[in-house]
Amino acid sequence: MTTNNIIHVYFILLPNTVLLDAIGPAEAFQYANRFVDNGTQFKLHFIGPQAEIDNSLGLNLQVSPLPEYIEPNSWIISPGMAGQEIDLDTQNAQMVVNWLAQQAQYIGRYISVCSGALLYAKAGLLNGRDCTTHHMHIEELQLAAPNANVLANRLLVADEPFYSCAGVTSGIDLAMYIIQHTLGENCACQVARHMVLFSRRGPNDPSQSPWLENRNHFHQGVHRIQDAIQLDPSRQWTIEDLANKANCSPRHLVRLFKENTGITTREYLYKLRLSLAMQLLQSSSLPIEDIAEQCGFNDPRQFRRIWARQYTAPPSAYRTSAASYS
């Protein structure tokens, strides 16, 4: 194997790193080394501004110092750090920012997981770029990179040579996306099977589950309505049915639900039905007509119309992307 077949991947570990942000993608790249058929191999490096790095789990981790030289076209991965607010006005962070500037001509890809995007923002690398991060840090990233196009509720964003994702387990999704586009579908399929990944998620997927959204309130009656809908989203619910769950009049229910969730009962129901439809698209070969019926839509035409309100890509795009993992 020649050095031309090696892709050097540098994980930058700052204090308080979230380990899954780093280890998840690292394991995916290591698995890819087993199944690639063109001789390409990932060589992983774990580096940082200090030899011993504190982390989210309190493990004793030793990393290599920031190297004076990296190989041309190396990939840099910036994992996230624990905490609601990330302090990058530190000596360690500035050391990494300076190092990134020194190595710029040798870096082929910039990859961030979760709040790791903030490091690239501090280095001034995200100007004019599409990017994302964990939903807790969206505003923080926009403030740090005012000229970037920060996309909320996106699982991952690819804006060559920058790749970013929402964080935690989505770091694995991002690694899988990169493996697929670098080493091919067959390699990605083998990695997914051996890592026991249920399905591959991509740039079109939201970062937040519709089953968890719109529930950040304390009204127990509205929670009962949401529980009932979640148990059977394909049912043809009426306002009267739902009002009985909340022990109120239909008119009062309409006001209560919108006031506490921010959306109407119909919008909430459609969100869950679309989520069910996406699961069926990714895990079955059922025709669109059957999926629409099973999820409670009146007909395929209504399903496609409501789908288009939520997603830019058609249902077939999700089926195609999932097929390589079956």
MARTOR-447271 format. One record per residue (C-alpha): residue in three letters; residue number from 1; x, y, z. Coordinates in nm, 3 decimals. Example, Ala and Ser with C-alpha at 12.3 -4.5 7.8 and 13.67 -1.06 7.14 Angstrom:
+---------+-----+---------+---------+---------+
: residuo : num :    east :   north :      up :
+---------+-----+---------+---------+---------+
:     Ala :   1 :   1.230 :  -0.450 :   0.780 :
:     Ser :   2 :   1.367 :  -0.106 :   0.714 :
+---------+-----+---------+---------+---------+
END
This chain:
+---------+-----+---------+---------+---------+
: residuo : num :    east :   north :      up :
+---------+-----+---------+---------+---------+
:     Met :   1 :   0.000 :   0.000 :   0.000 :
:     Thr :   2 :   0.134 :   0.341 :  -0.095 :
:     Thr :   3 :   0.081 :   0.661 :   0.097 :
:     Asn :   4 :  -0.155 :   0.771 :  -0.182 :
:     Asn :   5 :  -0.403 :   0.513 :  -0.050 :
:     Ile :   6 :  -0.403 :   0.654 :   0.303 :
:     Ile :   7 :  -0.644 :   0.921 :   0.422 :
:     His :   8 :  -0.512 :   1.076 :   0.741 :
:     Val :   9 :  -0.790 :   1.176 :   0.980 :
:     Tyr :  10 :  -0.698 :   1.403 :   1.271 :
:     Phe :  11 :  -0.935 :   1.426 :   1.566 :
:     Ile :  12 :  -0.874 :   1.746 :   1.762 :
:     Leu :  13 :  -0.956 :   1.686 :   2.128 :
:     Leu :  14 :  -1.002 :   1.990 :   2.347 :
:     Pro :  15 :  -1.075 :   1.973 :   2.720 :
:     Asn :  16 :  -1.427 :   1.852 :   2.803 :
:     Thr :  17 :  -1.470 :   1.671 :   2.472 :
:     Val :  18 :  -1.785 :   1.461 :   2.432 :
:     Leu :  19 :  -1.629 :   1.122 :   2.367 :
:     Leu :  20 :  -1.910 :   0.981 :   2.153 :
:     Asp :  21 :  -1.863 :   1.272 :   1.913 :
:     Ala :  22 :  -1.512 :   1.144 :   1.850 :
:     Ile :  23 :  -1.531 :   0.769 :   1.910 :
:     Gly :  24 :  -1.850 :   0.714 :   1.706 :
:     Pro :  25 :  -1.706 :   0.846 :   1.377 :
:     Ala :  26 :  -1.367 :   0.693 :   1.457 :
:     Glu :  27 :  -1.520 :   0.346 :   1.486 :
:     Ala :  28 :  -1.705 :   0.392 :   1.157 :
:     Phe :  29 :  -1.381 :   0.481 :   0.978 :
:     Gln :  30 :  -1.204 :   0.185 :   1.138 :
:     Tyr :  31 :  -1.479 :  -0.050 :   1.022 :
:     Ala :  32 :  -1.451 :   0.097 :   0.672 :
:     Asn :  33 :  -1.087 :  -0.012 :   0.666 :
:     Arg :  34 :  -1.205 :  -0.374 :   0.682 :
:     Phe :  35 :  -1.440 :  -0.356 :   0.386 :
:     Val :  36 :  -1.297 :  -0.109 :   0.137 :
:     Asp :  37 :  -1.213 :  -0.275 :  -0.195 :
:     Asn :  38 :  -0.992 :  -0.011 :  -0.358 :
:     Gly :  39 :  -0.703 :  -0.022 :  -0.110 :
:     Thr :  40 :  -0.781 :   0.309 :   0.055 :
:     Gln :  41 :  -0.736 :   0.314 :   0.432 :
:     Phe :  42 :  -0.813 :   0.566 :   0.702 :
:     Lys :  43 :  -0.530 :   0.635 :   0.945 :
:     Leu :  44 :  -0.662 :   0.794 :   1.262 :
:     His :  45 :  -0.473 :   1.041 :   1.478 :
:     Phe :  46 :  -0.591 :   1.186 :   1.809 :
:     Ile :  47 :  -0.427 :   1.516 :   1.884 :
:     Gly :  48 :  -0.472 :   1.809 :   2.119 :
:     Pro :  49 :  -0.310 :   2.117 :   2.271 :
:     Gln :  50 :  -0.218 :   1.920 :   2.585 :
:     Ala :  51 :  -0.118 :   1.559 :   2.642 :
:     Glu :  52 :  -0.394 :   1.464 :   2.885 :
:     Ile :  53 :  -0.746 :   1.566 :   2.792 :
:     Asp :  54 :  -1.039 :   1.595 :   3.029 :
:     Asn :  55 :  -1.356 :   1.462 :   2.874 :
:     Ser :  56 :  -1.728 :   1.416 :   2.931 :
:     Leu :  57 :  -1.682 :   1.073 :   3.096 :
:     Gly :  58 :  -1.381 :   1.150 :   3.312 :
:     Leu :  59 :  -1.162 :   0.887 :   3.145 :
:     Asn :  60 :  -0.786 :   0.930 :   3.152 :
:     Leu :  61 :  -0.702 :   1.004 :   2.788 :
:     Gln :  62 :  -0.360 :   1.065 :   2.640 :
:     Val :  63 :  -0.335 :   1.231 :   2.300 :
:     Ser :  64 :  -0.052 :   1.336 :   2.074 :
:     Pro :  65 :   0.057 :   1.700 :   2.056 :
:     Leu :  66 :  -0.049 :   1.919 :   1.765 :
:     Pro :  67 :   0.193 :   1.813 :   1.488 :
:     Glu :  68 :   0.414 :   2.062 :   1.310 :
:     Tyr :  69 :   0.333 :   1.892 :   0.981 :
:     Ile :  70 :   0.036 :   1.697 :   0.848 :
:     Glu :  71 :   0.002 :   1.507 :   0.524 :
:     Pro :  72 :  -0.156 :   1.682 :   0.222 :
:     Asn :  73 :  -0.536 :   1.642 :   0.195 :
:     Ser :  74 :  -0.569 :   1.538 :   0.559 :
:     Trp :  75 :  -0.911 :   1.545 :   0.720 :
:     Ile :  76 :  -0.965 :   1.736 :   1.042 :
:     Ile :  77 :  -1.246 :   1.641 :   1.280 :
:     Ser :  78 :  -1.358 :   1.876 :   1.556 :
:     Pro :  79 :  -1.579 :   1.690 :   1.810 :
:     Gly :  80 :  -1.816 :   1.875 :   2.039 :
:     Met :  81 :  -1.758 :   1.978 :   2.398 :
:     Ala :  82 :  -1.992 :   1.927 :   2.692 :
:     Gly :  83 :  -2.192 :   2.218 :   2.826 :
:     Gln :  84 :  -2.469 :   2.455 :   2.721 :
:     Glu :  85 :  -2.220 :   2.734 :   2.650 :
:     Ile :  86 :  -1.880 :   2.658 :   2.501 :
:     Asp :  87 :  -1.587 :   2.874 :   2.611 :
:     Leu :  88 :  -1.337 :   2.902 :   2.329 :
:     Asp :  89 :  -1.164 :   3.209 :   2.471 :
:     Thr :  90 :  -0.900 :   2.983 :   2.621 :
:     Gln :  91 :  -0.532 :   2.931 :   2.557 :
:     Asn :  92 :  -0.596 :   2.574 :   2.439 :
:     Ala :  93 :  -0.858 :   2.685 :   2.185 :
:     Gln :  94 :  -0.634 :   2.963 :   2.055 :
:     Met :  95 :  -0.349 :   2.715 :   2.012 :
:     Val :  96 :  -0.575 :   2.500 :   1.792 :
:     Val :  97 :  -0.699 :   2.802 :   1.593 :
:     Asn :  98 :  -0.338 :   2.904 :   1.523 :
:     Trp :  99 :  -0.252 :   2.548 :   1.429 :
:     Leu : 100 :  -0.543 :   2.528 :   1.183 :
:     Ala : 101 :  -0.419 :   2.844 :   1.013 :
:     Gln : 102 :  -0.067 :   2.700 :   0.984 :
:     Gln : 103 :  -0.195 :   2.374 :   0.831 :
:     Ala : 104 :  -0.461 :   2.523 :   0.602 :
:     Gln : 105 :  -0.282 :   2.432 :   0.278 :
:     Tyr : 106 :  -0.269 :   2.065 :   0.382 :
:     Ile : 107 :  -0.629 :   2.023 :   0.500 :
:     Gly : 108 :  -0.861 :   1.851 :   0.255 :
:     Arg : 109 :  -1.177 :   1.837 :   0.465 :
:     Tyr : 110 :  -1.305 :   2.009 :   0.776 :
:     Ile : 111 :  -1.551 :   1.792 :   0.970 :
:     Ser : 112 :  -1.734 :   1.900 :   1.285 :
:     Val : 113 :  -1.962 :   1.717 :   1.524 :
:     Cys : 114 :  -2.204 :   1.906 :   1.749 :
:     Ser : 115 :  -2.047 :   2.217 :   1.905 :
:     Gly : 116 :  -1.719 :   2.134 :   1.732 :
:     Ala : 117 :  -1.838 :   2.370 :   1.458 :
:     Leu : 118 :  -1.775 :   2.657 :   1.699 :
:     Leu : 119 :  -1.402 :   2.592 :   1.676 :
:     Tyr : 120 :  -1.412 :   2.646 :   1.299 :
:     Ala : 121 :  -1.625 :   2.955 :   1.355 :
:     Lys : 122 :  -1.367 :   3.098 :   1.593 :
:     Ala : 123 :  -1.101 :   3.031 :   1.331 :
:     Gly : 124 :  -1.306 :   3.230 :   1.077 :
:     Leu : 125 :  -1.349 :   2.932 :   0.849 :
:     Leu : 126 :  -1.729 :   2.924 :   0.816 :
:     Asn : 127 :  -1.786 :   3.259 :   0.643 :
:     Gly : 128 :  -2.027 :   3.205 :   0.354 :
:     Arg : 129 :  -2.063 :   2.835 :   0.439 :
:     Asp : 130 :  -2.369 :   2.622 :   0.505 :
:     Cys : 131 :  -2.332 :   2.450 :   0.842 :
:     Thr : 132 :  -2.520 :   2.316 :   1.142 :
:     Thr : 133 :  -2.469 :   2.209 :   1.501 :
:     His : 134 :  -2.664 :   2.072 :   1.797 :
:     His : 135 :  -2.993 :   2.255 :   1.848 :
:     Met : 136 :  -2.865 :   2.390 :   2.182 :
:     His : 137 :  -2.584 :   2.574 :   2.001 :
:     Ile : 138 :  -2.756 :   2.706 :   1.686 :
:     Glu : 139 :  -2.777 :   3.065 :   1.810 :
:     Glu : 140 :  -2.430 :   3.043 :   1.958 :
:     Leu : 141 :  -2.288 :   2.931 :   1.623 :
:     Gln : 142 :  -2.471 :   3.204 :   1.434 :
:     Leu : 143 :  -2.327 :   3.466 :   1.669 :
:     Ala : 144 :  -1.979 :   3.319 :   1.633 :
:     Ala : 145 :  -2.007 :   3.304 :   1.253 :
:     Pro : 146 :  -2.249 :   3.584 :   1.150 :
:     Asn : 147 :  -2.167 :   3.542 :   0.781 :
:     Ala : 148 :  -2.235 :   3.168 :   0.781 :
:     Asn : 149 :  -2.564 :   3.010 :   0.676 :
:     Val : 150 :  -2.643 :   2.821 :   0.997 :
:     Leu : 151 :  -2.917 :   2.566 :   0.930 :
:     Ala : 152 :  -3.140 :   2.464 :   1.221 :
:     Asn : 153 :  -3.296 :   2.120 :   1.265 :
:     Arg : 154 :  -3.064 :   1.955 :   1.014 :
:     Leu : 155 :  -2.900 :   1.624 :   1.086 :
:     Leu : 156 :  -2.596 :   1.700 :   0.875 :
:     Val : 157 :  -2.483 :   1.956 :   0.621 :
:     Ala : 158 :  -2.227 :   1.911 :   0.345 :
:     Asp : 159 :  -2.067 :   2.222 :   0.194 :
:     Glu : 160 :  -1.744 :   2.093 :   0.045 :
:     Pro : 161 :  -1.487 :   2.087 :   0.200 :
:     Phe : 162 :  -1.685 :   2.152 :   0.520 :
:     Tyr : 163 :  -1.908 :   1.890 :   0.680 :
:     Ser : 164 :  -2.106 :   1.946 :   0.999 :
:     Cys : 165 :  -2.372 :   1.761 :   1.196 :
:     Ala : 166 :  -2.609 :   1.802 :   1.487 :
:     Gly : 167 :  -2.399 :   1.605 :   1.729 :
:     Val : 168 :  -2.374 :   1.293 :   1.947 :
:     Thr : 169 :  -2.504 :   0.995 :   1.743 :
:     Ser : 170 :  -2.535 :   1.207 :   1.428 :
:     Gly : 171 :  -2.155 :   1.204 :   1.417 :
:     Ile : 172 :  -2.186 :   0.840 :   1.309 :
:     Asp : 173 :  -2.440 :   0.940 :   1.043 :
:     Leu : 174 :  -2.198 :   1.200 :   0.912 :
:     Ala : 175 :  -1.913 :   0.949 :   0.905 :
:     Met : 176 :  -2.134 :   0.704 :   0.715 :
:     Tyr : 177 :  -2.231 :   0.973 :   0.466 :
:     Ile : 178 :  -1.865 :   1.055 :   0.405 :
:     Ile : 179 :  -1.770 :   0.686 :   0.378 :
:     Gln : 180 :  -2.042 :   0.629 :   0.119 :
:     His : 181 :  -1.933 :   0.924 :  -0.094 :
:     Thr : 182 :  -1.563 :   0.845 :  -0.057 :
:     Leu : 183 :  -1.546 :   0.466 :  -0.069 :
:     Gly : 184 :  -1.878 :   0.372 :  -0.228 :
:     Glu : 185 :  -2.213 :   0.220 :  -0.140 :
:     Asn : 186 :  -2.087 :  -0.134 :  -0.090 :
:     Cys : 187 :  -1.835 :  -0.032 :   0.175 :
:     Ala : 188 :  -2.093 :   0.183 :   0.354 :
:     Cys : 189 :  -2.339 :  -0.106 :   0.344 :
:     Gln : 190 :  -2.088 :  -0.344 :   0.503 :
:     Val : 191 :  -1.999 :  -0.093 :   0.773 :
:     Ala : 192 :  -2.366 :  -0.037 :   0.855 :
:     Arg : 193 :  -2.436 :  -0.409 :   0.882 :
:     His : 194 :  -2.143 :  -0.478 :   1.109 :
:     Met : 195 :  -2.210 :  -0.174 :   1.327 :
:     Val : 196 :  -2.575 :  -0.282 :   1.345 :
:     Leu : 197 :  -2.705 :   0.054 :   1.223 :
:     Phe : 198 :  -3.080 :   0.041 :   1.173 :
:     Ser : 199 :  -3.084 :   0.287 :   0.886 :
:     Arg : 200 :  -2.870 :   0.555 :   0.737 :
:     Arg : 201 :  -2.976 :   0.914 :   0.788 :
:     Gly : 202 :  -2.872 :   1.188 :   0.553 :
:     Pro : 203 :  -2.876 :   1.564 :   0.487 :
:     Asn : 204 :  -3.251 :   1.572 :   0.426 :
:     Asp : 205 :  -3.336 :   1.433 :   0.770 :
:     Pro : 206 :  -3.428 :   1.661 :   1.061 :
:     Ser : 207 :  -3.214 :   1.648 :   1.374 :
:     Gln : 208 :  -3.509 :   1.649 :   1.614 :
:     Ser : 209 :  -3.770 :   1.375 :   1.633 :
:     Pro : 210 :  -4.129 :   1.489 :   1.574 :
:     Trp : 211 :  -4.227 :   1.250 :   1.854 :
:     Leu : 212 :  -4.039 :   1.473 :   2.100 :
:     Glu : 213 :  -4.109 :   1.814 :   1.952 :
:     Asn : 214 :  -4.394 :   2.037 :   2.067 :
:     Arg : 215 :  -4.403 :   1.874 :   2.410 :
:     Asn : 216 :  -4.208 :   2.132 :   2.606 :
:     His : 217 :  -4.509 :   2.243 :   2.807 :
:     Phe : 218 :  -4.682 :   2.151 :   3.134 :
:     His : 219 :  -5.048 :   2.121 :   3.040 :
:     Gln : 220 :  -5.148 :   1.767 :   3.135 :
:     Gly : 221 :  -5.466 :   1.771 :   2.926 :
:     Val : 222 :  -5.268 :   1.856 :   2.613 :
:     His : 223 :  -5.014 :   1.588 :   2.701 :
:     Arg : 224 :  -5.300 :   1.336 :   2.719 :
:     Ile : 225 :  -5.410 :   1.437 :   2.372 :
:     Gln : 226 :  -5.056 :   1.400 :   2.237 :
:     Asp : 227 :  -5.020 :   1.061 :   2.406 :
:     Ala : 228 :  -5.341 :   0.942 :   2.244 :
:     Ile : 229 :  -5.235 :   1.060 :   1.898 :
:     Gln : 230 :  -4.890 :   0.903 :   1.935 :
:     Leu : 231 :  -5.043 :   0.567 :   2.026 :
:     Asp : 232 :  -5.248 :   0.563 :   1.706 :
:     Pro : 233 :  -5.150 :   0.839 :   1.460 :
:     Ser : 234 :  -5.315 :   0.664 :   1.164 :
:     Arg : 235 :  -5.658 :   0.683 :   1.329 :
:     Gln : 236 :  -5.903 :   0.932 :   1.183 :
:     Trp : 237 :  -5.915 :   1.152 :   1.490 :
:     Thr : 238 :  -6.189 :   1.414 :   1.524 :
:     Ile : 239 :  -6.176 :   1.725 :   1.739 :
:     Glu : 240 :  -6.456 :   1.575 :   1.947 :
:     Asp : 241 :  -6.252 :   1.258 :   2.012 :
:     Leu : 242 :  -5.954 :   1.461 :   2.127 :
:     Ala : 243 :  -6.161 :   1.700 :   2.335 :
:     Asn : 244 :  -6.293 :   1.403 :   2.531 :
:     Lys : 245 :  -5.933 :   1.308 :   2.616 :
:     Ala : 246 :  -5.874 :   1.654 :   2.762 :
:     Asn : 247 :  -6.216 :   1.681 :   2.927 :
:     Cys : 248 :  -6.295 :   2.007 :   2.752 :
:     Ser : 249 :  -6.504 :   2.140 :   2.466 :
:     Pro : 250 :  -6.377 :   2.110 :   2.108 :
:     Arg : 251 :  -6.350 :   2.488 :   2.079 :
:     His : 252 :  -6.151 :   2.514 :   2.401 :
:     Leu : 253 :  -5.928 :   2.227 :   2.286 :
:     Val : 254 :  -5.833 :   2.408 :   1.965 :
:     Arg : 255 :  -5.717 :   2.710 :   2.164 :
:     Leu : 256 :  -5.540 :   2.505 :   2.435 :
:     Phe : 257 :  -5.347 :   2.287 :   2.194 :
:     Lys : 258 :  -5.218 :   2.575 :   1.979 :
:     Glu : 259 :  -5.137 :   2.783 :   2.287 :
:     Asn : 260 :  -4.926 :   2.509 :   2.447 :
:     Thr : 261 :  -4.765 :   2.338 :   2.148 :
:     Gly : 262 :  -4.739 :   2.617 :   1.894 :
:     Ile : 263 :  -4.916 :   2.414 :   1.623 :
:     Thr : 264 :  -5.267 :   2.282 :   1.556 :
:     Thr : 265 :  -5.383 :   1.927 :   1.626 :
:     Arg : 266 :  -5.397 :   1.863 :   1.251 :
:     Glu : 267 :  -5.040 :   1.983 :   1.200 :
:     Tyr : 268 :  -4.924 :   1.766 :   1.491 :
:     Leu : 269 :  -5.103 :   1.463 :   1.352 :
:     Tyr : 270 :  -4.953 :   1.514 :   1.007 :
:     Lys : 271 :  -4.601 :   1.541 :   1.152 :
:     Leu : 272 :  -4.634 :   1.201 :   1.320 :
:     Arg : 273 :  -4.787 :   1.043 :   1.011 :
:     Leu : 274 :  -4.499 :   1.172 :   0.801 :
:     Ser : 275 :  -4.256 :   1.025 :   1.053 :
:     Leu : 276 :  -4.428 :   0.688 :   1.023 :
:     Ala : 277 :  -4.419 :   0.714 :   0.646 :
:     Met : 278 :  -4.046 :   0.785 :   0.650 :
:     Gln : 279 :  -3.987 :   0.476 :   0.865 :
:     Leu : 280 :  -4.180 :   0.262 :   0.617 :
:     Leu : 281 :  -3.992 :   0.412 :   0.323 :
:     Gln : 282 :  -3.661 :   0.329 :   0.485 :
:     Ser : 283 :  -3.749 :  -0.018 :   0.610 :
:     Ser : 284 :  -3.989 :  -0.165 :   0.353 :
:     Ser : 285 :  -4.063 :  -0.193 :  -0.017 :
:     Leu : 286 :  -4.431 :  -0.107 :   0.019 :
:     Pro : 287 :  -4.572 :   0.106 :  -0.263 :
:     Ile : 288 :  -4.659 :   0.466 :  -0.188 :
:     Glu : 289 :  -5.031 :   0.386 :  -0.201 :
:     Asp : 290 :  -4.998 :   0.131 :   0.082 :
:     Ile : 291 :  -4.775 :   0.359 :   0.290 :
:     Ala : 292 :  -5.023 :   0.646 :   0.258 :
:     Glu : 293 :  -5.308 :   0.420 :   0.367 :
:     Gln : 294 :  -5.120 :   0.266 :   0.660 :
:     Cys : 295 :  -5.021 :   0.609 :   0.791 :
:     Gly : 296 :  -5.375 :   0.746 :   0.784 :
:     Phe : 297 :  -5.366 :   0.972 :   0.478 :
:     Asn : 298 :  -5.676 :   0.993 :   0.264 :
:     Asp : 299 :  -5.491 :   0.898 :  -0.053 :
:     Pro : 300 :  -5.141 :   0.911 :  -0.210 :
:     Arg : 301 :  -5.211 :   1.256 :  -0.352 :
:     Gln : 302 :  -5.276 :   1.400 :  -0.006 :
:     Phe : 303 :  -4.967 :   1.221 :   0.128 :
:     Arg : 304 :  -4.742 :   1.371 :  -0.139 :
:     Arg : 305 :  -4.889 :   1.719 :  -0.092 :
:     Ile : 306 :  -4.832 :   1.716 :   0.284 :
:     Trp : 307 :  -4.489 :   1.556 :   0.241 :
:     Ala : 308 :  -4.384 :   1.841 :   0.010 :
:     Arg : 309 :  -4.468 :   2.095 :   0.281 :
:     Gln : 310 :  -4.212 :   1.936 :   0.514 :
:     Tyr : 311 :  -3.938 :   1.801 :   0.287 :
:     Thr : 312 :  -3.772 :   1.932 :  -0.027 :
:     Ala : 313 :  -3.676 :   1.583 :  -0.150 :
:     Pro : 314 :  -3.954 :   1.346 :  -0.268 :
:     Pro : 315 :  -4.039 :   1.025 :  -0.076 :
:     Ser : 316 :  -3.846 :   0.821 :  -0.332 :
:     Ala : 317 :  -3.521 :   0.992 :  -0.227 :
:     Tyr : 318 :  -3.549 :   0.841 :   0.121 :
:     Arg : 319 :  -3.623 :   0.500 :  -0.018 :
:     Thr : 320 :  -3.323 :   0.518 :  -0.249 :
:     Ser : 321 :  -3.081 :   0.625 :   0.025 :
:     Ala : 322 :  -3.199 :   0.351 :   0.258 :
:     Ala : 323 :  -3.185 :   0.076 :  -0.002 :
:     Ser : 324 :  -2.806 :   0.049 :   0.013 :
:     Tyr : 325 :  -2.830 :  -0.063 :   0.374 :
:     Ser : 326 :  -3.078 :  -0.342 :   0.315 :
+---------+-----+---------+---------+---------+
END
